[in-house]
Amino acid sequence: MLKDKTIVLGITGSIAAYKMANVASLLKKLHCDVHVIMTENSTNFINPITFETLTNNKCLIDTFDRNFQYNVEHVSLAKKADLMLIAPASANIIAKLANGLADDMLTTTALACTCKKIIAPAMNTNMFQNEIVQSNIKRLENYGFIIIPPVTGMLACGDIGTGKMQSEDVIIDYILSEIAYEKDMQGLKVLITAGPTQEAIDPVRFITNHSSGKMGYALAKIAMLRGADVTLVSGKTCLKAPARVKVVDVISAEDMYNAVIERLDEQDIVIKAAAVADYCPVSVSTEKIKKSDSDANIKLKRTPDILKKIGEIRRDNQYICGFSMETQNLIENSRTKLFKKKIDMIVANSLKEPGAGFNTDTNVVTIITEDKEIPLQLMSKDIVAEQILTAILVERELKNRKILI
């Protein structure tokens, strides 16, 4: 994902410096070239050898170290870098950069870099909330720095408040969102549904399905990384929402219907990847239904057909993609659904196909439009998401041309 990319990690004196070993490791696993620059104070928290072992590159600390091959290290790195991340960023480094000071290897490199720069503050709550620090952070934002806001939690000093550096996964998401993909979805608003719905029987029991939400979440993540403004309407899952994605949590099919229809008009693309229950109980008991010796009968009714409703009220310039899970006659049944729902594309997969279906990290799908069938081989759901989004962009462009003609 980050092959042939160069990332410079700047590490300052904070207890959160230990997290950066994992960040460096994760970046290497994404096949990028990682270079680490540490301040003198940061070496009191983590040894430079750790980063040299993880990145296979010399860790830079001293601007005047004579043990390097002859070149101006801060300039050569600055030219090479696709992105620079300073994390943890202390109040001191934030103040220096906000005021153009360059008195060590990290600050000189940062000022020489013309690439995207990300700052992840980490400090005591009172320091972070200090007006001077906040003013310096705003100044960096005005200069084009991207700020990863700290979270609230237990700090190293024992205080509870805002100032804790974000987790490694969130930091990686920020990096990926900047350089992993071409921003070919910039300016597009995309709504994606994911996960199962739960239809209550009583306060204890409900009807649901085996959907994990992984396919919808992969679509949301990749669309965000490609620059889209993404809204994810999600049923209950065990998944962590991607960074920079607006998440709307829902429970029932009716909840999802209302959430989607309420936001439909402002969307350019809608992808219905959720596994919505087709039926729900006619009545829901307010008390737990007691078990008896006889069989129980639950009368069911149809839930709102979200995709059908979207097809009825959509604008001409909206692109609608649905999903179809089948156990037989995959293409025939899915194509019937495409026309019946009046949508532009349907992604079909069979529950019987090895590696496809619920709770897997892979999928095997066929992308179906009015005049095309694009079968995809077994691949990760992230790559499936890439292929689906690329197909949507291509077909959407063709459709918009026809509308203009």
ZAKOLTI-773753 format. One record per residue (C-alpha): x, y, z; residue in one letter; residue number from 1. Coordinates in steps of 0.2 Angstrom, whole numbers, plus 5000, padded with zeros to 4 digits. Example, Ala and Ser with C-alpha at 12.3 -4.5 7.8 and 13.67 -1.06 7.14 Angstrom:
// residues 2
@east 5062&north 4978&up 5039&residuo a&num 1 $
@east 5068&north 4995&up 5036&residuo s&num 2 $
// end
This chain:
// residues 405
@east 5000&north 5000&up 5000&residuo m&num 1 $
@east 5015&north 5012&up 5003&residuo l&num 2 $
@east 5027&north 5004&up 4992&residuo k&num 3 $
@east 5040&north 5016&up 4985&residuo d&num 4 $
@east 5035&north 5029&up 4998&residuo k&num 5 $
@east 5047&north 5037&up 5010&residuo t&num 6 $
@east 5041&north 5043&up 5028&residuo i&num 7 $
@east 5051&north 5053&up 5040&residuo v&num 8 $
@east 5046&north 5050&up 5059&residuo l&num 9 $
@east 5051&north 5064&up 5071&residuo g&num 10 $
@east 5050&north 5059&up 5089&residuo i&num 11 $
@east 5051&north 5071&up 5104&residuo t&num 12 $
@east 5053&north 5069&up 5123&residuo g&num 13 $
@east 5037&north 5061&up 5129&residuo s&num 14 $
@east 5033&north 5045&up 5137&residuo i&num 15 $
@east 5022&north 5041&up 5122&residuo a&num 16 $
@east 5038&north 5039&up 5112&residuo a&num 17 $
@east 5036&north 5020&up 5115&residuo y&num 18 $
@east 5021&north 5019&up 5104&residuo k&num 19 $
@east 5032&north 5025&up 5089&residuo m&num 20 $
@east 5041&north 5008&up 5088&residuo a&num 21 $
@east 5025&north 5000&up 5084&residuo n&num 22 $
@east 5021&north 5014&up 5071&residuo v&num 23 $
@east 5038&north 5011&up 5063&residuo a&num 24 $
@east 5035&north 4992&up 5062&residuo s&num 25 $
@east 5018&north 4994&up 5055&residuo l&num 26 $
@east 5024&north 5006&up 5041&residuo l&num 27 $
@east 5038&north 4994&up 5037&residuo k&num 28 $
@east 5025&north 4980&up 5035&residuo k&num 29 $
@east 5016&north 4992&up 5022&residuo l&num 30 $
@east 5032&north 4992&up 5012&residuo h&num 31 $
@east 5038&north 5010&up 5014&residuo c&num 32 $
@east 5055&north 5017&up 5018&residuo d&num 33 $
@east 5055&north 5024&up 5036&residuo v&num 34 $
@east 5068&north 5036&up 5043&residuo h&num 35 $
@east 5068&north 5041&up 5061&residuo v&num 36 $
@east 5074&north 5058&up 5068&residuo i&num 37 $
@east 5075&north 5059&up 5087&residuo m&num 38 $
@east 5077&north 5074&up 5098&residuo t&num 39 $
@east 5090&north 5072&up 5112&residuo e&num 40 $
@east 5077&north 5072&up 5125&residuo n&num 41 $
@east 5067&north 5058&up 5116&residuo s&num 42 $
@east 5082&north 5046&up 5118&residuo t&num 43 $
@east 5079&north 5046&up 5137&residuo n&num 44 $
@east 5062&north 5037&up 5133&residuo f&num 45 $
@east 5067&north 5025&up 5120&residuo i&num 46 $
@east 5083&north 5019&up 5113&residuo n&num 47 $
@east 5088&north 5024&up 5095&residuo p&num 48 $
@east 5094&north 5006&up 5091&residuo i&num 49 $
@east 5075&north 5001&up 5092&residuo t&num 50 $
@east 5071&north 5011&up 5077&residuo f&num 51 $
@east 5087&north 5006&up 5068&residuo e&num 52 $
@east 5082&north 4988&up 5070&residuo t&num 53 $
@east 5064&north 4991&up 5064&residuo l&num 54 $
@east 5068&north 5002&up 5049&residuo t&num 55 $
@east 5085&north 4996&up 5044&residuo n&num 56 $
@east 5090&north 5015&up 5043&residuo n&num 57 $
@east 5102&north 5025&up 5054&residuo k&num 58 $
@east 5092&north 5035&up 5067&residuo c&num 59 $
@east 5097&north 5053&up 5066&residuo l&num 60 $
@east 5099&north 5064&up 5081&residuo i&num 61 $
@east 5114&north 5075&up 5080&residuo d&num 62 $
@east 5115&north 5088&up 5066&residuo t&num 63 $
@east 5134&north 5087&up 5066&residuo f&num 64 $
@east 5136&north 5069&up 5067&residuo d&num 65 $
@east 5152&north 5065&up 5057&residuo r&num 66 $
@east 5148&north 5046&up 5055&residuo n&num 67 $
@east 5136&north 5048&up 5040&residuo f&num 68 $
@east 5141&north 5048&up 5022&residuo q&num 69 $
@east 5144&north 5066&up 5016&residuo y&num 70 $
@east 5128&north 5075&up 5012&residuo n&num 71 $
@east 5117&north 5087&up 5020&residuo v&num 72 $
@east 5106&north 5074&up 5029&residuo e&num 73 $
@east 5092&north 5086&up 5034&residuo h&num 74 $
@east 5091&north 5092&up 5016&residuo v&num 75 $
@east 5092&north 5075&up 5007&residuo s&num 76 $
@east 5079&north 5068&up 5019&residuo l&num 77 $
@east 5067&north 5082&up 5016&residuo a&num 78 $
@east 5069&north 5081&up 4997&residuo k&num 79 $
@east 5066&north 5062&up 4998&residuo k&num 80 $
@east 5051&north 5062&up 5010&residuo a&num 81 $
@east 5033&north 5059&up 5004&residuo d&num 82 $
@east 5027&north 5063&up 5022&residuo l&num 83 $
@east 5034&north 5068&up 5038&residuo m&num 84 $
@east 5025&north 5064&up 5055&residuo l&num 85 $
@east 5030&north 5071&up 5071&residuo i&num 86 $
@east 5024&north 5060&up 5085&residuo a&num 87 $
@east 5023&north 5062&up 5100&residuo p&num 88 $
@east 5024&north 5081&up 5097&residuo a&num 89 $
@east 5029&north 5090&up 5113&residuo s&num 90 $
@east 5024&north 5108&up 5117&residuo a&num 91 $
@east 5042&north 5113&up 5114&residuo n&num 92 $
@east 5043&north 5106&up 5096&residuo i&num 93 $
@east 5026&north 5113&up 5092&residuo i&num 94 $
@east 5032&north 5131&up 5098&residuo a&num 95 $
@east 5048&north 5129&up 5088&residuo k&num 96 $
@east 5040&north 5124&up 5072&residuo l&num 97 $
@east 5026&north 5137&up 5074&residuo a&num 98 $
@east 5039&north 5151&up 5075&residuo n&num 99 $
@east 5051&north 5144&up 5062&residuo g&num 100 $
@east 5065&north 5139&up 5074&residuo l&num 101 $
@east 5078&north 5126&up 5068&residuo a&num 102 $
@east 5091&north 5122&up 5081&residuo d&num 103 $
@east 5092&north 5103&up 5079&residuo d&num 104 $
@east 5091&north 5089&up 5066&residuo m&num 105 $
@east 5072&north 5087&up 5068&residuo l&num 106 $
@east 5067&north 5105&up 5067&residuo t&num 107 $
@east 5079&north 5109&up 5052&residuo t&num 108 $
@east 5072&north 5094&up 5043&residuo t&num 109 $
@east 5054&north 5099&up 5046&residuo a&num 110 $
@east 5057&north 5116&up 5040&residuo l&num 111 $
@east 5066&north 5110&up 5024&residuo a&num 112 $
@east 5052&north 5097&up 5020&residuo c&num 113 $
@east 5040&north 5102&up 5007&residuo t&num 114 $
@east 5029&north 5086&up 5009&residuo c&num 115 $
@east 5014&north 5084&up 5019&residuo k&num 116 $
@east 5017&north 5086&up 5038&residuo k&num 117 $
@east 5007&north 5078&up 5052&residuo i&num 118 $
@east 5008&north 5083&up 5070&residuo i&num 119 $
@east 5002&north 5072&up 5085&residuo a&num 120 $
@east 5003&north 5082&up 5101&residuo p&num 121 $
@east 5006&north 5073&up 5117&residuo a&num 122 $
@east 5007&north 5082&up 5134&residuo m&num 123 $
@east 4999&north 5086&up 5151&residuo n&num 124 $
@east 4981&north 5092&up 5150&residuo t&num 125 $
@east 4985&north 5109&up 5157&residuo n&num 126 $
@east 5000&north 5111&up 5144&residuo m&num 127 $
@east 4989&north 5106&up 5130&residuo f&num 128 $
@east 4975&north 5118&up 5135&residuo q&num 129 $
@east 4986&north 5132&up 5138&residuo n&num 130 $
@east 4982&north 5147&up 5126&residuo e&num 131 $
@east 5000&north 5148&up 5120&residuo i&num 132 $
@east 5000&north 5130&up 5115&residuo v&num 133 $
@east 4983&north 5131&up 5107&residuo q&num 134 $
@east 4988&north 5147&up 5097&residuo s&num 135 $
@east 5004&north 5138&up 5091&residuo n&num 136 $
@east 4994&north 5123&up 5085&residuo i&num 137 $
@east 4982&north 5134&up 5076&residuo k&num 138 $
@east 4997&north 5143&up 5068&residuo r&num 139 $
@east 5004&north 5126&up 5062&residuo l&num 140 $
@east 4986&north 5122&up 5055&residuo e&num 141 $
@east 4987&north 5138&up 5045&residuo n&num 142 $
@east 5004&north 5133&up 5038&residuo y&num 143 $
@east 4996&north 5117&up 5032&residuo g&num 144 $
@east 5001&north 5105&up 5045&residuo f&num 145 $
@east 4988&north 5091&up 5049&residuo i&num 146 $
@east 4985&north 5089&up 5067&residuo i&num 147 $
@east 4980&north 5073&up 5075&residuo i&num 148 $
@east 4970&north 5078&up 5090&residuo p&num 149 $
@east 4975&north 5070&up 5107&residuo p&num 150 $
@east 4962&north 5060&up 5116&residuo v&num 151 $
@east 4955&north 5060&up 5134&residuo t&num 152 $
@east 4962&north 5047&up 5146&residuo g&num 153 $
@east 4974&north 5043&up 5160&residuo m&num 154 $
@east 4990&north 5052&up 5157&residuo l&num 155 $
@east 5007&north 5047&up 5163&residuo a&num 156 $
@east 5007&north 5060&up 5177&residuo c&num 157 $
@east 4991&north 5052&up 5184&residuo g&num 158 $
@east 4979&north 5066&up 5178&residuo d&num 159 $
@east 4964&north 5062&up 5168&residuo i&num 160 $
@east 4961&north 5074&up 5154&residuo g&num 161 $
@east 4965&north 5078&up 5135&residuo t&num 162 $
@east 4983&north 5076&up 5130&residuo g&num 163 $
@east 4985&north 5057&up 5127&residuo k&num 164 $
@east 4992&north 5054&up 5110&residuo m&num 165 $
@east 4981&north 5044&up 5098&residuo q&num 166 $
@east 4983&north 5025&up 5096&residuo s&num 167 $
@east 4995&north 5018&up 5083&residuo e&num 168 $
@east 4981&north 5012&up 5072&residuo d&num 169 $
@east 4973&north 5030&up 5071&residuo v&num 170 $
@east 4991&north 5037&up 5067&residuo i&num 171 $
@east 4993&north 5025&up 5053&residuo i&num 172 $
@east 4975&north 5029&up 5046&residuo d&num 173 $
@east 4980&north 5047&up 5045&residuo y&num 174 $
@east 4996&north 5043&up 5036&residuo i&num 175 $
@east 4987&north 5032&up 5024&residuo l&num 176 $
@east 4973&north 5045&up 5021&residuo s&num 177 $
@east 4987&north 5057&up 5015&residuo e&num 178 $
@east 4998&north 5047&up 5003&residuo i&num 179 $
@east 4992&north 5029&up 5001&residuo a&num 180 $
@east 4980&north 5033&up 4986&residuo y&num 181 $
@east 4977&north 5045&up 4972&residuo e&num 182 $
@east 4963&north 5056&up 4978&residuo k&num 183 $
@east 4951&north 5051&up 4964&residuo d&num 184 $
@east 4936&north 5053&up 4975&residuo m&num 185 $
@east 4940&north 5070&up 4981&residuo q&num 186 $
@east 4924&north 5081&up 4983&residuo g&num 187 $
@east 4912&north 5066&up 4982&residuo l&num 188 $
@east 4900&north 5062&up 4996&residuo k&num 189 $
@east 4898&north 5044&up 4999&residuo v&num 190 $
@east 4886&north 5035&up 5010&residuo l&num 191 $
@east 4889&north 5016&up 5014&residuo i&num 192 $
@east 4879&north 5004&up 5025&residuo t&num 193 $
@east 4887&north 4990&up 5034&residuo a&num 194 $
@east 4884&north 4976&up 5046&residuo g&num 195 $
@east 4868&north 4967&up 5052&residuo p&num 196 $
@east 4852&north 4974&up 5059&residuo t&num 197 $
@east 4844&north 4967&up 5074&residuo q&num 198 $
@east 4825&north 4965&up 5075&residuo e&num 199 $
@east 4819&north 4964&up 5093&residuo a&num 200 $
@east 4807&north 4950&up 5099&residuo i&num 201 $
@east 4808&north 4956&up 5118&residuo d&num 202 $
@east 4820&north 4965&up 5129&residuo p&num 203 $
@east 4832&north 4950&up 5128&residuo v&num 204 $
@east 4830&north 4942&up 5111&residuo r&num 205 $
@east 4831&north 4948&up 5093&residuo f&num 206 $
@east 4832&north 4942&up 5075&residuo i&num 207 $
@east 4848&north 4945&up 5066&residuo t&num 208 $
@east 4861&north 4937&up 5053&residuo n&num 209 $
@east 4879&north 4932&up 5052&residuo h&num 210 $
@east 4886&north 4948&up 5044&residuo s&num 211 $
@east 4902&north 4955&up 5052&residuo s&num 212 $
@east 4901&north 4972&up 5043&residuo g&num 213 $
@east 4919&north 4969&up 5036&residuo k&num 214 $
@east 4915&north 4972&up 5018&residuo m&num 215 $
@east 4906&north 4989&up 5021&residuo g&num 216 $
@east 4919&north 4995&up 5033&residuo y&num 217 $
@east 4933&north 4991&up 5020&residuo a&num 218 $
@east 4923&north 5001&up 5007&residuo l&num 219 $
@east 4921&north 5015&up 5019&residuo a&num 220 $
@east 4940&north 5015&up 5023&residuo k&num 221 $
@east 4946&north 5014&up 5005&residuo i&num 222 $
@east 4934&north 5028&up 5000&residuo a&num 223 $
@east 4940&north 5039&up 5014&residuo m&num 224 $
@east 4958&north 5035&up 5009&residuo l&num 225 $
@east 4954&north 5040&up 4991&residuo r&num 226 $
@east 4947&north 5057&up 4997&residuo g&num 227 $
@east 4929&north 5055&up 4998&residuo a&num 228 $
@east 4918&north 5062&up 5012&residuo d&num 229 $
@east 4911&north 5046&up 5019&residuo v&num 230 $
@east 4896&north 5043&up 5030&residuo t&num 231 $
@east 4895&north 5025&up 5037&residuo l&num 232 $
@east 4878&north 5019&up 5043&residuo v&num 233 $
@east 4882&north 5004&up 5053&residuo s&num 234 $
@east 4873&north 4990&up 5062&residuo g&num 235 $
@east 4880&north 4983&up 5078&residuo k&num 236 $
@east 4898&north 4976&up 5074&residuo t&num 237 $
@east 4914&north 4972&up 5083&residuo c&num 238 $
@east 4924&north 4983&up 5071&residuo l&num 239 $
@east 4933&north 4999&up 5074&residuo k&num 240 $
@east 4927&north 5013&up 5063&residuo a&num 241 $
@east 4940&north 5020&up 5051&residuo p&num 242 $
@east 4947&north 5037&up 5055&residuo a&num 243 $
@east 4939&north 5052&up 5046&residuo r&num 244 $
@east 4923&north 5043&up 5043&residuo v&num 245 $
@east 4906&north 5049&up 5050&residuo k&num 246 $
@east 4898&north 5035&up 5058&residuo v&num 247 $
@east 4879&north 5033&up 5061&residuo v&num 248 $
@east 4875&north 5019&up 5073&residuo d&num 249 $
@east 4859&north 5010&up 5070&residuo v&num 250 $
@east 4851&north 4994&up 5077&residuo i&num 251 $
@east 4835&north 4989&up 5067&residuo s&num 252 $
@east 4831&north 4989&up 5049&residuo a&num 253 $
@east 4819&north 5004&up 5052&residuo e&num 254 $
@east 4833&north 5013&up 5060&residuo d&num 255 $
@east 4844&north 5011&up 5045&residuo m&num 256 $
@east 4830&north 5015&up 5033&residuo y&num 257 $
@east 4827&north 5032&up 5042&residuo n&num 258 $
@east 4846&north 5036&up 5044&residuo a&num 259 $
@east 4849&north 5032&up 5025&residuo v&num 260 $
@east 4834&north 5042&up 5018&residuo i&num 261 $
@east 4837&north 5057&up 5030&residuo e&num 262 $
@east 4855&north 5058&up 5022&residuo r&num 263 $
@east 4851&north 5052&up 5004&residuo l&num 264 $
@east 4849&north 5069&up 4995&residuo d&num 265 $
@east 4866&north 5076&up 4999&residuo e&num 266 $
@east 4875&north 5060&up 4993&residuo q&num 267 $
@east 4884&north 5057&up 4976&residuo d&num 268 $
@east 4886&north 5039&up 4978&residuo i&num 269 $
@east 4877&north 5026&up 4989&residuo v&num 270 $
@east 4883&north 5009&up 4992&residuo i&num 271 $
@east 4871&north 4997&up 5002&residuo k&num 272 $
@east 4883&north 4984&up 5009&residuo a&num 273 $
@east 4873&north 4980&up 5025&residuo a&num 274 $
@east 4864&north 4964&up 5028&residuo a&num 275 $
@east 4847&north 4971&up 5032&residuo v&num 276 $
@east 4834&north 4959&up 5040&residuo a&num 277 $
@east 4820&north 4956&up 5028&residuo d&num 278 $
@east 4807&north 4952&up 5042&residuo y&num 279 $
@east 4804&north 4958&up 5060&residuo c&num 280 $
@east 4792&north 4953&up 5073&residuo p&num 281 $
@east 4774&north 4961&up 5071&residuo v&num 282 $
@east 4774&north 4965&up 5089&residuo s&num 283 $
@east 4788&north 4967&up 5102&residuo v&num 284 $
@east 4785&north 4962&up 5120&residuo s&num 285 $
@east 4790&north 4975&up 5133&residuo t&num 286 $
@east 4794&north 4960&up 5145&residuo e&num 287 $
@east 4804&north 4945&up 5143&residuo k&num 288 $
@east 4794&north 4931&up 5135&residuo i&num 289 $
@east 4794&north 4917&up 5147&residuo k&num 290 $
@east 4799&north 4899&up 5141&residuo k&num 291 $
@east 4786&north 4886&up 5141&residuo s&num 292 $
@east 4785&north 4868&up 5137&residuo d&num 293 $
@east 4776&north 4871&up 5120&residuo s&num 294 $
@east 4783&north 4878&up 5104&residuo d&num 295 $
@east 4783&north 4897&up 5101&residuo a&num 296 $
@east 4776&north 4906&up 5086&residuo n&num 297 $
@east 4782&north 4923&up 5081&residuo i&num 298 $
@east 4772&north 4932&up 5068&residuo k&num 299 $
@east 4784&north 4942&up 5056&residuo l&num 300 $
@east 4781&north 4957&up 5044&residuo k&num 301 $
@east 4792&north 4964&up 5030&residuo r&num 302 $
@east 4805&north 4977&up 5035&residuo t&num 303 $
@east 4806&north 4993&up 5025&residuo p&num 304 $
@east 4815&north 4989&up 5008&residuo d&num 305 $
@east 4829&north 5003&up 5009&residuo i&num 306 $
@east 4837&north 4999&up 4992&residuo l&num 307 $
@east 4820&north 4999&up 4983&residuo k&num 308 $
@east 4815&north 5016&up 4991&residuo k&num 309 $
@east 4832&north 5023&up 4986&residuo i&num 310 $
@east 4829&north 5018&up 4968&residuo g&num 311 $
@east 4812&north 5026&up 4968&residuo e&num 312 $
@east 4817&north 5043&up 4975&residuo i&num 313 $
@east 4835&north 5045&up 4969&residuo r&num 314 $
@east 4841&north 5059&up 4958&residuo r&num 315 $
@east 4847&north 5055&up 4941&residuo d&num 316 $
@east 4865&north 5060&up 4945&residuo n&num 317 $
@east 4866&north 5049&up 4960&residuo q&num 318 $
@east 4875&north 5032&up 4958&residuo y&num 319 $
@east 4868&north 5018&up 4968&residuo i&num 320 $
@east 4876&north 5001&up 4971&residuo c&num 321 $
@east 4868&north 4987&up 4980&residuo g&num 322 $
@east 4874&north 4970&up 4986&residuo f&num 323 $
@east 4867&north 4953&up 4983&residuo s&num 324 $
@east 4871&north 4937&up 4994&residuo m&num 325 $
@east 4864&north 4921&up 4986&residuo e&num 326 $
@east 4866&north 4903&up 4988&residuo t&num 327 $
@east 4860&north 4898&up 4970&residuo q&num 328 $
@east 4858&north 4906&up 4953&residuo n&num 329 $
@east 4870&north 4920&up 4958&residuo l&num 330 $
@east 4871&north 4930&up 4942&residuo i&num 331 $
@east 4852&north 4928&up 4937&residuo e&num 332 $
@east 4845&north 4932&up 4954&residuo n&num 333 $
@east 4857&north 4947&up 4956&residuo s&num 334 $
@east 4853&north 4954&up 4939&residuo r&num 335 $
@east 4835&north 4953&up 4943&residuo t&num 336 $
@east 4837&north 4963&up 4959&residuo k&num 337 $
@east 4847&north 4976&up 4949&residuo l&num 338 $
@east 4833&north 4980&up 4938&residuo f&num 339 $
@east 4819&north 4977&up 4951&residuo k&num 340 $
@east 4827&north 4990&up 4963&residuo k&num 341 $
@east 4831&north 5002&up 4948&residuo k&num 342 $
@east 4849&north 5004&up 4954&residuo i&num 343 $
@east 4865&north 5006&up 4944&residuo d&num 344 $
@east 4876&north 4992&up 4950&residuo m&num 345 $
@east 4875&north 4976&up 4961&residuo i&num 346 $
@east 4889&north 4967&up 4969&residuo v&num 347 $
@east 4885&north 4948&up 4970&residuo a&num 348 $
@east 4893&north 4935&up 4980&residuo n&num 349 $
@east 4889&north 4917&up 4984&residuo s&num 350 $
@east 4888&north 4911&up 5002&residuo l&num 351 $
@east 4894&north 4894&up 4996&residuo k&num 352 $
@east 4910&north 4901&up 4988&residuo e&num 353 $
@east 4926&north 4896&up 4998&residuo p&num 354 $
@east 4933&north 4912&up 5005&residuo g&num 355 $
@east 4917&north 4923&up 5002&residuo a&num 356 $
@east 4903&north 4927&up 5013&residuo g&num 357 $
@east 4901&north 4932&up 5031&residuo f&num 358 $
@east 4915&north 4934&up 5044&residuo n&num 359 $
@east 4929&north 4932&up 5032&residuo t&num 360 $
@east 4944&north 4944&up 5028&residuo d&num 361 $
@east 4942&north 4939&up 5009&residuo t&num 362 $
@east 4928&north 4939&up 4996&residuo n&num 363 $
@east 4924&north 4933&up 4979&residuo v&num 364 $
@east 4912&north 4944&up 4970&residuo v&num 365 $
@east 4905&north 4948&up 4953&residuo t&num 366 $
@east 4901&north 4966&up 4949&residuo i&num 367 $
@east 4886&north 4968&up 4938&residuo i&num 368 $
@east 4879&north 4983&up 4929&residuo t&num 369 $
@east 4866&north 4984&up 4915&residuo e&num 370 $
@east 4877&north 4978&up 4902&residuo d&num 371 $
@east 4893&north 4971&up 4911&residuo k&num 372 $
@east 4898&north 4957&up 4922&residuo e&num 373 $
@east 4915&north 4959&up 4930&residuo i&num 374 $
@east 4920&north 4943&up 4940&residuo p&num 375 $
@east 4934&north 4946&up 4953&residuo l&num 376 $
@east 4945&north 4932&up 4960&residuo q&num 377 $
@east 4947&north 4928&up 4979&residuo l&num 378 $
@east 4956&north 4943&up 4987&residuo m&num 379 $
@east 4956&north 4953&up 5003&residuo s&num 380 $
@east 4941&north 4963&up 5006&residuo k&num 381 $
@east 4951&north 4979&up 5005&residuo d&num 382 $
@east 4956&north 4975&up 4987&residuo i&num 383 $
@east 4939&north 4970&up 4983&residuo v&num 384 $
@east 4933&north 4987&up 4990&residuo a&num 385 $
@east 4947&north 4995&up 4979&residuo e&num 386 $
@east 4940&north 4986&up 4963&residuo q&num 387 $
@east 4922&north 4990&up 4967&residuo i&num 388 $
@east 4925&north 5009&up 4970&residuo l&num 389 $
@east 4936&north 5010&up 4954&residuo t&num 390 $
@east 4921&north 5002&up 4944&residuo a&num 391 $
@east 4909&north 5014&up 4952&residuo i&num 392 $
@east 4920&north 5029&up 4947&residuo l&num 393 $
@east 4921&north 5022&up 4929&residuo v&num 394 $
@east 4903&north 5018&up 4927&residuo e&num 395 $
@east 4897&north 5034&up 4935&residuo r&num 396 $
@east 4907&north 5044&up 4923&residuo e&num 397 $
@east 4900&north 5035&up 4908&residuo l&num 398 $
@east 4882&north 5038&up 4916&residuo k&num 399 $
@east 4885&north 5056&up 4918&residuo n&num 400 $
@east 4891&north 5058&up 4900&residuo r&num 401 $
@east 4875&north 5050&up 4894&residuo k&num 402 $
@east 4864&north 5062&up 4905&residuo i&num 403 $
@east 4873&north 5077&up 4898&residuo l&num 404 $
@east 4870&north 5070&up 4880&residuo i&num 405 $
// end
